[in-house]
């Protein structure tokens, strides 16, 4: 389950970025074509964050759809999966969105 390792890394990065302050909210962008199961990340999050500055933080996950541009005809379109093809029949695509896994924002509380 690579989502557990991914969630551990995300919590570590958020804790480091918080520089000793309490994390209130963490917003992730996990594209629908990334291969990451957002439900598994949500499931792991509270346990992984336990005992860290991220414990109790709200986890928001944005899941952008896949988008691609056809290298043959130039059409840009939504791609529901990695096996999508252009209406012109071409499989030669440049992926534009949907494969990303990023931390979009970390909201921290001011130090007391």
C-alpha positions in Angstrom: 0.0 0.0 0.0 2.0 3.0 -1.2 -0.6 5.4 0.1 0.7 4.8 3.6 4.2 5.7 2.7 3.0 8.7 0.7 0.9 9.9 3.6 3.9 9.5 6.0 6.0 11.7 3.6 3.2 14.3 3.3 2.9 14.5 7.1 6.7 14.8 7.5 6.9 17.6 4.9 4.0 19.5 6.5 5.5 19.2 9.9 8.8 20.5 8.6 7.2 23.4 6.8 5.2 24.3 10.0 8.5 25.0 11.8 7.2 23.9 15.2 3.8 25.5 14.8 0.5 23.5 14.9 -0.9 22.6 11.5 -4.6 23.5 11.2 -5.4 22.5 7.6 -3.5 20.6 4.9 -4.7 20.8 1.3 -3.5 18.2 -1.2 -4.0 18.0 -5.0 -4.2 14.3 -6.1 -5.1 13.9 -9.7 -7.5 11.2 -10.7 -4.9 9.6 -13.0 -2.2 9.6 -10.4 -2.8 6.1 -9.3 -3.2 7.3 -5.7 -6.3 6.2 -3.8 -7.6 9.3 -2.0 -9.7 7.1 0.3 -6.6 5.3 1.5 -4.8 8.6 2.1 -7.7 9.8 4.2 -7.9 6.5 6.0 -4.2 6.7 7.0 -3.9 10.4 7.7 -5.2 10.6 11.3 -3.0 7.7 12.4 0.1 8.9 10.6 -0.4 12.4 12.0 -0.8 11.2 15.6 1.9 12.7 17.9 3.0 15.3 15.3 2.3 19.0 14.7 -0.2 17.8 12.1 -2.4 15.9 14.5 -6.0 17.1 14.4 -5.5 19.0 11.2 -8.2 19.1 8.6 -7.3 17.2 5.4 -8.7 18.6 2.2 -8.1 16.8 -1.1 -8.7 18.3 -4.5 -9.1 15.7 -7.2 -8.6 17.3 -10.7 -9.8 15.3 -13.7 -7.4 14.1 -16.3 -6.8 16.3 -19.3 -4.7 15.8 -22.4 -3.8 17.4 -25.7 -3.6 15.4 -28.9 -0.2 15.6 -30.5 -1.8 14.9 -33.9 -4.8 17.3 -34.1 -4.2 19.6 -31.2 -7.5 19.0 -29.5 -7.6 19.4 -25.7 -10.0 17.1 -23.8 -10.9 15.3 -20.6 -9.4 11.9 -20.1 -11.2 9.7 -17.6 -8.4 7.1 -17.6 -4.9 6.5 -18.9 -6.1 4.5 -21.9 -8.1 7.4 -23.4 -7.6 8.5 -27.0 -8.5 11.5 -29.0 -11.7 11.7 -31.1 -9.4 11.7 -34.2 -8.2 8.2 -33.1 -4.7 9.2 -32.0 -3.2 7.8 -28.8 -0.3 10.3 -29.1 -1.2 12.5 -26.2 0.5 15.0 -23.9 -1.0 14.8 -20.4 -1.9 18.2 -19.1 -3.5 17.4 -15.7 -4.6 14.6 -13.5 -1.3 12.9 -12.7 -0.2 15.3 -10.0 0.3 14.6 -6.3 1.2 17.9 -4.5 0.7 19.7 -1.3 -1.2 22.8 -2.3 -1.3 24.6 1.0 -0.5 24.2 4.7 -2.4 26.4 7.2 -0.6 26.8 10.5 -1.7 28.4 13.8 0.4 31.3 15.1 2.8 30.4 17.8 1.6 31.3 21.3 
